[in-house]
Amino acid sequence: MSTTGATDRPSPTEHETGPATAPSAGHAPGERPIGYWLKLVDRLIDQSFDDVFLRTGLTRRHWQVLNMIRDGVSDATTVDSVLSPFAPAGGAGGSPGQAAGVSAEISDLRTRGWIAQGGSGWEVTVAGQHAYHDLLDAVSITRERLAEGITREQYDRTIATLEQMARNLGWAPGA
């Protein structure tokens, strides 16, 4: 791999390795562009969590909404705003007073008896707390599997690198 300047970054032509396909024998990790690895890992994370939630009839979005309400975010508009970067393109319509992106999940969690409207907005019920802890066990196993063989320092460095790349491309915290 050639380098530019004093860095170990590949030249732009080395990033052009063709369409992202499944890894094949003989390819070193550095031979695939970052976009390939980002999309592959994102897809595999989604599949892993989908497998966890499939057994309960939930989606990862349900888990995210339940988590946010449990953490004290009590109105659907704020939940939707925080989760919007994770929403699939072309969100569904919502009810008056509910953000469109989380309306279906809030309705389902309410129907299950896991959340209820309280004095200051949505709150997790006792049944919701039990469900949360059951799901947390399965989610924790998936997270541990994802991090196997990676030190805390490697993980932190990866997150910092990805954040810097996002900033380089125009992302700003809180945006």
C-alpha positions as CSV (number, residue, x, y, z in Angstrom):
1,M,0.0,0.0,0.0
2,S,1.4,3.4,-0.9
3,T,1.2,6.2,1.4
4,T,0.8,9.9,1.0
5,G,3.1,12.2,3.0
6,A,4.1,10.9,6.4
7,T,0.8,9.1,7.1
8,D,-0.2,5.5,6.5
9,R,-3.4,6.5,4.6
10,P,-3.9,4.8,1.2
11,S,-3.9,7.0,-1.8
12,P,-7.4,7.8,-3.3
13,T,-6.9,5.2,-6.1
14,E,-6.4,2.5,-3.5
15,H,-9.9,3.2,-2.1
16,E,-11.4,2.2,-5.5
17,T,-11.5,-1.6,-5.0
18,G,-14.8,-2.2,-6.8
19,P,-18.2,-3.0,-5.4
20,A,-18.5,-4.3,-1.8
21,T,-18.8,-8.1,-2.0
22,A,-18.4,-10.8,0.6
23,P,-14.8,-11.2,1.7
24,S,-12.9,-13.8,-0.3
25,A,-9.9,-15.8,0.5
26,G,-6.6,-14.0,0.0
27,H,-7.8,-10.5,0.8
28,A,-6.0,-8.7,3.6
29,P,-8.1,-6.4,5.8
30,G,-6.4,-3.3,4.3
31,E,-7.4,-4.2,0.8
32,R,-11.0,-3.3,1.3
33,P,-12.2,0.3,1.6
34,I,-13.6,1.6,4.9
35,G,-17.1,1.9,3.4
36,Y,-17.1,-1.8,2.8
37,W,-16.3,-2.5,6.5
38,L,-18.7,0.1,7.8
39,K,-21.6,-1.2,5.7
40,L,-20.8,-4.9,6.5
41,V,-20.5,-4.3,10.3
42,D,-23.6,-2.2,10.3
43,R,-25.6,-4.9,8.5
44,L,-24.2,-7.6,10.8
45,I,-25.0,-5.6,13.9
46,D,-28.6,-5.1,12.6
47,Q,-29.0,-8.8,11.9
48,S,-27.7,-9.8,15.3
49,F,-30.1,-7.4,17.1
50,D,-32.9,-8.4,14.8
51,D,-32.4,-12.0,15.9
52,V,-32.6,-11.0,19.6
53,F,-35.8,-9.1,19.1
54,L,-37.5,-11.4,16.6
55,R,-38.3,-13.9,19.4
56,T,-40.3,-11.3,21.2
57,G,-42.1,-9.7,18.2
58,L,-40.1,-6.5,18.8
59,T,-37.7,-4.5,16.6
60,R,-34.5,-2.8,17.6
61,R,-36.5,0.5,17.4
62,H,-38.8,-0.8,20.2
63,W,-35.7,-1.4,22.3
64,Q,-34.4,2.1,21.6
65,V,-37.7,3.7,22.5
66,L,-38.1,1.7,25.6
67,N,-34.5,2.6,26.7
68,M,-35.1,6.3,26.1
69,I,-38.3,6.4,28.1
70,R,-36.7,4.4,30.8
71,D,-33.9,6.9,30.9
72,G,-36.4,9.7,31.5
73,V,-37.2,11.0,28.0
74,S,-40.9,11.2,28.4
75,D,-42.3,12.7,25.2
76,A,-42.5,11.1,21.8
77,T,-41.2,14.1,19.9
78,T,-38.0,14.1,21.9
79,V,-37.6,10.4,21.6
80,D,-38.1,10.7,17.8
81,S,-35.6,13.5,17.6
82,V,-32.9,11.6,19.4
83,L,-33.5,8.4,17.4
84,S,-34.0,10.0,14.0
85,P,-30.4,9.3,12.8
86,F,-31.2,5.6,13.3
87,A,-34.6,5.7,11.5
88,P,-35.1,3.9,8.2
89,A,-35.7,6.3,5.3
90,G,-39.3,7.3,4.7
91,G,-40.8,7.1,8.2
92,A,-44.4,6.3,8.8
93,G,-47.1,8.8,9.7
94,G,-48.0,9.3,13.4
95,S,-50.9,10.3,15.5
96,P,-51.5,13.9,16.7
97,G,-49.2,14.6,19.6
98,Q,-46.8,11.8,18.7
99,A,-43.7,11.9,16.6
100,A,-44.2,10.0,13.4
101,G,-41.0,8.0,13.7
102,V,-41.9,6.4,17.0
103,S,-45.7,6.4,17.0
104,A,-46.0,2.7,16.1
105,E,-43.4,1.6,18.7
106,I,-45.0,3.7,21.5
107,S,-48.4,2.3,20.6
108,D,-47.1,-1.3,20.7
109,L,-45.2,-0.8,24.0
110,R,-48.4,0.8,25.5
111,T,-50.5,-2.1,24.3
112,R,-48.1,-4.6,25.9
113,G,-48.4,-2.6,29.1
114,W,-44.7,-1.8,29.2
115,I,-45.2,2.0,29.2
116,A,-48.1,4.3,30.3
117,Q,-48.9,8.0,30.1
118,G,-47.9,9.6,33.4
119,G,-48.1,13.1,34.8
120,S,-44.9,14.1,33.0
121,G,-45.2,12.0,29.9
122,W,-44.5,8.4,29.1
123,E,-43.2,6.2,31.9
124,V,-42.0,2.6,32.0
125,T,-44.4,0.3,34.0
126,V,-43.4,-2.5,36.3
127,A,-44.1,-5.0,33.5
128,G,-42.0,-2.8,31.2
129,Q,-39.1,-2.9,33.7
130,H,-39.2,-6.7,33.8
131,A,-39.3,-6.9,30.0
132,Y,-36.5,-4.4,29.8
133,H,-34.2,-6.5,32.1
134,D,-35.1,-9.7,30.2
135,L,-34.2,-8.0,26.9
136,L,-31.1,-6.4,28.4
137,D,-29.7,-9.9,29.1
138,A,-30.0,-10.9,25.5
139,V,-28.7,-7.5,24.2
140,S,-25.7,-7.7,26.5
141,I,-24.7,-11.1,25.1
142,T,-24.9,-9.7,21.6
143,R,-22.8,-6.7,22.6
144,E,-20.2,-8.9,24.2
145,R,-20.0,-11.1,21.1
146,L,-19.5,-7.9,19.0
147,A,-16.6,-6.9,21.2
148,E,-14.8,-10.3,21.5
149,G,-11.1,-10.0,20.9
150,I,-11.1,-6.2,21.0
151,T,-9.5,-4.3,23.9
152,R,-11.2,-1.3,25.5
153,E,-8.4,0.8,24.0
154,Q,-9.0,-0.5,20.5
155,Y,-12.7,0.1,20.8
156,D,-12.3,3.6,22.1
157,R,-9.8,4.4,19.3
158,T,-12.2,3.0,16.7
159,I,-15.0,5.2,18.0
160,A,-12.8,8.3,18.2
161,T,-11.6,7.6,14.6
162,L,-15.1,7.2,13.3
163,E,-16.3,10.3,15.0
164,Q,-13.4,12.3,13.5
165,M,-14.3,11.0,10.1
166,A,-17.9,12.1,10.6
167,R,-16.7,15.5,11.6
168,N,-14.4,15.7,8.6
169,L,-17.5,15.0,6.4
170,G,-19.5,17.8,8.0
171,W,-21.2,16.2,11.0
172,A,-21.4,18.3,14.1
173,P,-22.4,17.0,17.6
174,G,-26.1,17.8,18.3
175,A,-26.8,18.0,14.5
